[in-house]
Amino acid sequence: MDGTQLANVIAGLFQAFAHEKLTCSGAVQGFTAGTMNATNKRKAVRAVVTIEDAPVRYNWDGSVPTASAGHLANAGDVLIVLGYDALANFQIIKQGATTAYAMVTYER
């Protein structure tokens, strides 16, 4: 290796069918139900979430994260949220003063 960091991305195991950009500017936010289930076919079973600009805190068990409690994800981190219950319960909030953005791709 030459010292550069390699990112692993697995694509194609699930069928991507929708995406959205979440804006975390203060209030806790979850995935948008209408986007996550935007089809008459199967619902999303997995989401790939890329944290874009600033650190966030998140939970997927239904408990509400705060700026100081919850799992920490930094800009550049990729989260894989698997299972419909985890998707329905996922919540995210910015950690600091900077608005955070997360790009989400839903898969079934």
C-alpha angles and dihedrals in degrees: 000000000000096000097265116128116243122210119213116217124178112202130174102033089101128028113254110216110159142014140189141179116237118210113208104195102147115310124079111263134195133192114292106256093209091055095041089052098030096139139065087231127072120331123243115282098177138031127196109207123191116194105219116182118004141010120283138186120223144176131189100191097079096264116125117248121219132197088270104030131059133049113319122231123179131206108288095027118128120213124198112205110192129190132032095258091053090048092050092048098042114123130175135188134178115259101211140016096290120092110247127211129203125192113213130194116190121212136187 
